[in-house]
Amino acid sequence: PVPGAPRRPNAAAAEVHLTLGEAVRTHSFWVLAVGLAAGSFCLNGLPASIIPIYTDRGFSRETAAWAFTLYGSMSTAARFFWGYLINRFHIRWVLYAVAVEGVLSTPLFLVLDGPASLVCAALVGLGIGGQIGFAQMVWPVYFGRTHLGSITGLTRPATSLIMGTGSGMMAFSADSTGSYALGLWAITASWFLAAIGMLLCKPLKKKP
């Protein structure tokens, strides 16, 4: 490394260039596939349900709209926040922090009341913004860019399927129980699984 050059914690692992066949034989591939798929569960379901979550709790539509605005604003700002951290820490630990933030923030919808509950929408936006913005950055960091298309192509169907079920889960929760609590706990569990995946996924060593 050049003396005085900025540290690039996500660049060293990119020297590893695995084929699809080599990647699927690693423990890291499957842990990442499960963890990232779990982390995608909330990406459709929770944003689509923010307004009904608030109106069902007795808030006006105007207040619910403000909550959604806070969510969107924080989701956008999150790209800059998590991006700043990615320049200083390995992607594994940044996405771990994203998932832990999701574990801690999602149940707040069931706890906070009154104007303070608007904080929930902002905190959820912080986590979802990080997941949307940087989850796919994992693959080139761990397996290199040479065969990135085939590696991500294998994982995308499962991730897209799980992401698509999030809104259905939230609707099922509201229709079957009269509350979004079940769906919110399912999202919390998916964030927890994503955090475990990032915790267990050690970076690969460069092939000799």
C-alpha positions as CSV (number, residue, x, y, z in Angstrom):
1,P,0.0,0.0,0.0
2,V,1.1,3.6,-0.7
3,P,2.1,5.4,2.5
4,G,-0.5,7.9,3.5
5,A,-3.2,6.5,1.1
6,P,-6.7,6.2,2.5
7,R,-7.6,2.8,3.9
8,R,-10.0,0.8,1.7
9,P,-11.4,-2.0,3.9
10,N,-13.5,-3.4,1.1
11,A,-10.9,-3.5,-1.6
12,A,-8.5,-6.2,-0.4
13,A,-11.1,-9.0,-0.6
14,A,-11.9,-8.0,-4.2
15,E,-8.5,-9.6,-5.2
16,V,-10.3,-12.9,-4.7
17,H,-11.9,-13.9,-8.1
18,L,-14.0,-17.0,-7.7
19,T,-16.1,-18.7,-10.4
20,L,-19.7,-19.6,-9.6
21,G,-18.7,-23.2,-9.0
22,E,-16.0,-22.2,-6.6
23,A,-18.3,-19.7,-4.8
24,V,-21.1,-22.1,-4.1
25,R,-18.6,-24.5,-2.5
26,T,-17.8,-21.9,0.2
27,H,-19.5,-21.5,3.5
28,S,-19.6,-17.7,3.0
29,F,-21.7,-17.9,-0.2
30,W,-24.6,-19.7,1.5
31,V,-24.5,-17.7,4.7
32,L,-24.5,-14.5,2.7
33,A,-27.4,-15.8,0.4
34,V,-29.6,-16.5,3.4
35,G,-28.6,-13.4,5.3
36,L,-29.2,-11.0,2.4
37,A,-32.5,-12.7,1.5
38,A,-33.7,-12.4,5.1
39,G,-32.7,-8.7,5.1
40,S,-34.8,-8.1,1.9
41,F,-38.0,-9.3,3.6
42,C,-38.9,-5.8,4.9
43,L,-38.0,-3.8,1.7
44,N,-41.5,-3.9,0.2
45,G,-43.7,-4.9,3.1
46,L,-42.9,-2.2,5.6
47,P,-42.8,0.9,3.4
48,A,-46.1,-0.1,1.8
49,S,-47.7,-0.5,5.3
50,I,-46.4,2.6,7.1
51,I,-49.5,4.7,6.4
52,P,-52.0,2.0,7.4
53,I,-49.9,1.1,10.5
54,Y,-50.4,4.7,11.7
55,T,-54.0,5.2,10.7
56,D,-54.9,1.9,12.4
57,R,-53.4,3.3,15.6
58,G,-55.7,6.3,15.4
59,F,-53.4,8.8,13.7
60,S,-54.9,11.1,11.1
61,R,-54.0,10.5,7.4
62,E,-52.0,13.7,7.5
63,T,-49.9,12.4,10.4
64,A,-49.5,9.1,8.6
65,A,-48.3,10.9,5.5
66,W,-45.8,12.8,7.5
67,A,-44.5,9.5,8.9
68,F,-44.1,8.2,5.4
69,T,-42.3,11.4,4.4
70,L,-39.9,10.9,7.4
71,Y,-39.3,7.4,6.3
72,G,-38.5,8.4,2.7
73,S,-36.2,11.3,3.8
74,M,-34.3,9.1,6.2
75,S,-34.0,6.3,3.7
76,T,-32.4,8.7,1.2
77,A,-30.1,10.2,3.8
78,A,-29.1,6.7,5.0
79,R,-27.2,6.2,1.8
80,F,-24.7,8.9,2.8
81,F,-24.5,7.7,6.4
82,W,-23.9,4.1,5.7
83,G,-21.7,5.0,2.7
84,Y,-19.5,7.0,5.0
85,L,-19.1,4.0,7.3
86,I,-18.4,1.6,4.4
87,N,-15.4,3.7,3.5
88,R,-14.0,3.0,6.9
89,F,-15.2,-0.5,7.9
90,H,-15.6,-3.8,6.1
91,I,-19.0,-4.2,4.4
92,R,-19.7,-7.2,6.6
93,W,-19.8,-5.0,9.8
94,V,-21.7,-2.2,8.2
95,L,-24.5,-4.6,7.1
96,Y,-24.4,-6.2,10.5
97,A,-25.0,-2.7,12.0
98,V,-27.9,-2.1,9.5
99,A,-29.5,-5.4,10.5
100,V,-29.1,-4.7,14.3
101,E,-30.6,-1.3,13.7
102,G,-33.6,-3.0,12.1
103,V,-34.0,-5.4,15.0
104,L,-34.1,-2.6,17.4
105,S,-36.2,-0.1,15.5
106,T,-39.0,-2.3,14.0
107,P,-40.7,-3.3,17.3
108,L,-40.8,0.4,18.3
109,F,-44.0,0.6,16.2
110,L,-45.6,-1.5,18.9
111,V,-44.2,0.4,21.9
112,L,-44.0,4.1,21.2
113,D,-47.2,6.1,21.2
114,G,-48.2,9.7,20.4
115,P,-45.9,12.0,18.4
116,A,-42.9,10.0,19.6
117,S,-44.0,7.1,17.4
118,L,-43.1,9.2,14.3
119,V,-39.5,8.4,15.3
120,C,-40.2,4.8,14.3
121,A,-40.7,5.7,10.6
122,A,-37.4,7.6,10.5
123,L,-35.4,4.8,12.2
124,V,-36.9,2.2,9.9
125,G,-36.0,4.3,6.9
126,L,-32.4,4.4,8.2
127,G,-32.1,0.6,8.2
128,I,-34.0,0.0,4.9
129,G,-32.0,2.7,3.1
130,G,-28.8,1.0,4.1
131,Q,-30.0,-2.4,3.0
132,I,-31.3,-1.2,-0.4
133,G,-28.2,0.9,-1.0
134,F,-25.4,-1.5,-0.1
135,A,-26.5,-5.1,0.3
136,Q,-25.4,-6.1,-3.3
137,M,-22.0,-4.6,-2.6
138,V,-21.2,-7.8,-0.6
139,W,-20.8,-10.0,-3.6
140,P,-17.9,-8.3,-5.3
141,V,-16.2,-7.7,-2.0
142,Y,-16.3,-11.4,-1.1
143,F,-16.0,-13.1,-4.5
144,G,-14.5,-10.5,-6.9
145,R,-16.0,-9.0,-10.0
146,T,-14.9,-11.4,-12.7
147,H,-17.9,-13.8,-12.3
148,L,-20.2,-11.4,-10.5
149,G,-23.1,-11.8,-12.9
150,S,-23.4,-15.5,-12.5
151,I,-22.9,-15.4,-8.8
152,T,-25.6,-12.8,-8.1
153,G,-27.8,-14.3,-10.8
154,L,-28.0,-17.5,-8.7
155,T,-29.1,-15.6,-5.5
156,R,-31.4,-13.0,-7.0
157,P,-34.5,-15.2,-7.5
158,A,-34.7,-16.2,-3.8
159,T,-34.0,-12.7,-2.7
160,S,-36.7,-11.3,-4.9
161,L,-39.2,-13.9,-3.8
162,I,-38.6,-13.2,-0.2
163,M,-38.7,-9.5,-0.7
164,G,-42.0,-9.9,-2.5
165,T,-43.6,-11.8,0.3
166,G,-43.1,-9.0,2.8
167,S,-46.1,-7.0,1.7
168,G,-48.2,-10.2,1.7
169,M,-47.1,-11.0,5.2
170,M,-48.1,-7.5,6.5
171,A,-51.5,-7.8,4.8
172,F,-52.0,-11.3,6.2
173,S,-51.2,-10.0,9.7
174,A,-53.7,-7.2,9.4
175,D,-56.5,-9.3,7.9
176,S,-56.1,-12.3,10.2
177,T,-55.3,-10.7,13.5
178,G,-56.6,-7.2,13.1
179,S,-53.1,-5.9,13.9
180,Y,-49.8,-5.5,12.2
181,A,-48.0,-6.9,15.2
182,L,-47.4,-10.3,13.7
183,G,-46.0,-8.9,10.5
184,L,-43.7,-6.5,12.5
185,W,-42.4,-9.3,14.6
186,A,-41.7,-11.4,11.4
187,I,-39.8,-8.5,10.0
188,T,-37.8,-8.2,13.3
189,A,-37.0,-11.9,13.1
190,S,-35.8,-11.5,9.5
191,W,-33.5,-8.6,10.5
192,F,-32.2,-10.8,13.3
193,L,-31.4,-13.6,10.8
194,A,-29.7,-11.1,8.5
195,A,-27.5,-9.9,11.5
196,I,-26.5,-13.5,12.3
197,G,-25.6,-14.1,8.7
198,M,-23.3,-11.1,8.6
199,L,-21.8,-12.1,11.9
200,L,-20.9,-15.6,10.7
201,C,-19.7,-14.7,7.3
202,K,-15.9,-14.3,7.5
203,P,-14.1,-12.7,4.6
204,L,-12.4,-15.1,2.2
205,K,-8.7,-15.4,1.9
206,K,-7.0,-14.7,-1.4
207,K,-6.1,-17.8,-3.3
208,P,-2.4,-18.5,-3.5
